[in-house]
Amino acid sequence: MAFQHIDSFVEAVYTVFAEMLNPEMKEVKAGKPFFNDDPLRSYEIVVLVGVLGDIYGQVICGMTEETAKKIISRMLEMPVEKIDEMGKSAICELKNIIVGNASTNLSHVGYKCLITPPLIMMGGHVPSFLEHVDTALAIPIDTPYGKVEINLSLRKDDLAS
C-alpha cells in the first residue's frame, strides 16, 4: 500500500475530528503504524466500512467503549452512559464521514473508490462473512476522547482503470 493511501485516511481523521469533534482545538496525533493481526477482535467497539474500486478492502476503526461513549457524547451534545441505537448510529456516521473524506482525498491522486454503509460490531462478535479479514495496517490516533485506531486492509485493484 502506497503512503498516499495511508495519508489520505490520516488526513481525513484530522479533518473530521477538527471540524466535528474538536472545538477546543486540542491536538490530534497519529502514532507509529503497526500490523494488527486481528483487527476485528482487538477492540471493544469496531466500525467497519468496505471500500470498492481502484482500491478495495476494509477500513476498520477500533476503540474502547469508553472512547466511543466520549465521542458519541460530543456528537450528541449530551452525556452518554450506555451505547444505544442512537449512539451506534452516531459513531457509524462519524466513520462514514471519515472514510468518505478519505475516498475524496484518494480521488485527488487518481483513485476512484466507493464506500459501503458502516457496520458496527461490539463484544468481539465477527460475522462469518468477515472471517477472512486478518492482518491490517493500524494507525493509532490519539484524540482528546481517547485512542482510536484506523486499520487499513486495502489492496490496489490492478485490473481497475
C-alpha positions in Angstrom: 0.0 0.0 0.0 1.4 3.4 -1.0 1.9 6.1 1.5 -0.6 8.3 -0.3 -3.3 5.7 0.7 -2.3 5.9 4.4 -2.0 9.7 4.3 -5.5 10.0 2.7 -7.0 8.3 5.8 -4.9 10.0 8.4 -5.7 13.4 6.8 -9.4 12.5 6.8 -9.3 11.7 10.6 -7.6 15.0 11.3 -10.1 17.0 9.2 -13.2 15.3 10.7 -12.0 15.5 14.3 -11.1 19.2 13.9 -14.4 20.1 12.2 -16.8 18.0 14.1 -15.4 17.0 17.5 -12.7 19.3 18.5 -13.8 22.8 19.2 -11.1 23.2 21.8 -8.6 22.5 19.1 -6.8 20.0 21.3 -4.2 18.2 19.3 -5.0 15.0 17.4 -1.8 13.0 16.8 -1.1 9.9 14.7 1.3 7.4 16.2 3.6 4.9 14.6 1.7 2.4 12.3 1.9 -1.3 13.1 0.5 -4.5 11.7 -2.6 -5.7 13.6 -3.0 -9.5 13.3 -6.7 -9.5 14.4 -8.3 -6.1 13.7 -11.9 -7.2 14.1 -11.4 -8.7 17.6 -8.7 -6.3 19.0 -11.2 -3.7 20.2 -14.4 -3.4 22.3 -16.0 -1.3 19.5 -15.3 -1.8 15.8 -16.8 0.1 12.9 -16.1 -1.4 9.5 -16.6 0.3 6.1 -15.9 -1.5 2.9 -14.0 0.2 0.0 -14.7 -0.8 -3.6 -13.0 0.5 -6.8 -9.4 1.1 -7.7 -8.6 0.3 -4.1 -10.7 -2.3 -2.3 -10.9 -3.9 1.1 -12.0 -2.8 4.6 -11.3 0.2 6.8 -11.7 -0.8 10.4 -12.0 1.7 13.2 -11.4 0.3 16.6 -11.6 1.8 20.1 -12.6 1.2 23.7 -16.2 1.5 24.8 -15.2 4.5 27.0 -13.7 6.3 24.0 -16.8 5.6 21.9 -19.0 7.0 24.7 -17.0 10.2 24.9 -17.1 10.7 21.1 -20.9 9.9 21.0 -21.4 12.3 23.9 -19.7 15.1 22.0 -21.6 14.3 18.8 -25.0 14.3 20.5 -24.0 17.1 22.9 -25.3 15.2 25.9 -23.8 12.7 28.3 -23.9 9.1 27.2 -23.7 6.3 29.8 -24.7 3.4 27.5 -24.3 3.0 23.7 -27.8 2.6 22.4 -29.1 2.6 18.8 -28.7 6.4 18.6 -25.1 6.2 19.8 -24.3 3.4 17.3 -25.8 5.5 14.5 -23.7 8.5 15.6 -20.4 6.5 15.7 -21.2 4.9 12.4 -21.9 8.3 10.8 -18.6 9.6 12.1 -16.8 6.7 10.5 -18.7 7.2 7.3 -17.7 10.8 7.1 -14.0 9.9 7.7 -13.9 7.2 5.0 -15.9 9.5 2.7 -13.3 12.2 3.1 -10.5 9.7 2.6 -12.1 8.5 -0.7 -12.3 12.1 -1.8 -8.6 12.5 -0.9 -7.8 9.4 -2.9 -9.7 10.8 -5.9 -7.4 13.8 -5.9 -4.5 11.4 -6.5 -6.3 9.5 -9.2 -8.0 6.6 -7.4 -11.8 6.1 -7.8 -13.4 4.5 -4.7 -16.9 3.8 -3.4 -17.7 3.0 0.2 -20.2 0.6 1.7 -22.5 1.5 4.6 -20.8 1.1 8.0 -21.2 -2.0 10.2 -20.7 -1.7 13.9 -19.5 -4.7 16.0 -19.3 -4.9 19.7 -18.1 -7.5 22.1 -15.7 -9.4 19.7 -18.5 -10.9 17.6 -17.4 -11.2 14.0 -19.9 -12.3 11.3 -18.8 -15.3 9.3 -18.7 -13.3 6.1 -15.8 -11.2 7.6 -13.7 -14.2 8.9 -11.3 -13.7 6.0 -10.2 -10.3 7.3 -7.0 -10.9 9.2 -3.9 -8.6 9.1 -4.3 -4.8 8.7 -2.1 -1.8 8.9 -3.2 0.0 12.0 -2.6 3.7 12.6 -3.1 4.8 16.2 -4.7 8.2 16.6 -4.6 10.0 19.9 -7.6 12.2 20.4 -9.0 14.3 23.3 -11.5 11.4 23.7 -9.1 8.5 23.8 -7.2 6.4 21.3 -8.8 5.4 18.0 -7.1 3.0 15.7 -7.7 3.1 11.9 -6.9 -0.3 10.5 -6.4 -0.5 6.7 -6.9 -3.8 5.0 -6.8 -2.5 1.4 -5.4 -3.6 -1.9 -4.9 -1.9 -5.2 -7.1 -3.4 -7.9 -4.6 -3.8 -10.8 -7.4 -4.5 -13.2 -9.3 -1.3 -12.4 -8.9 1.8 -14.5 
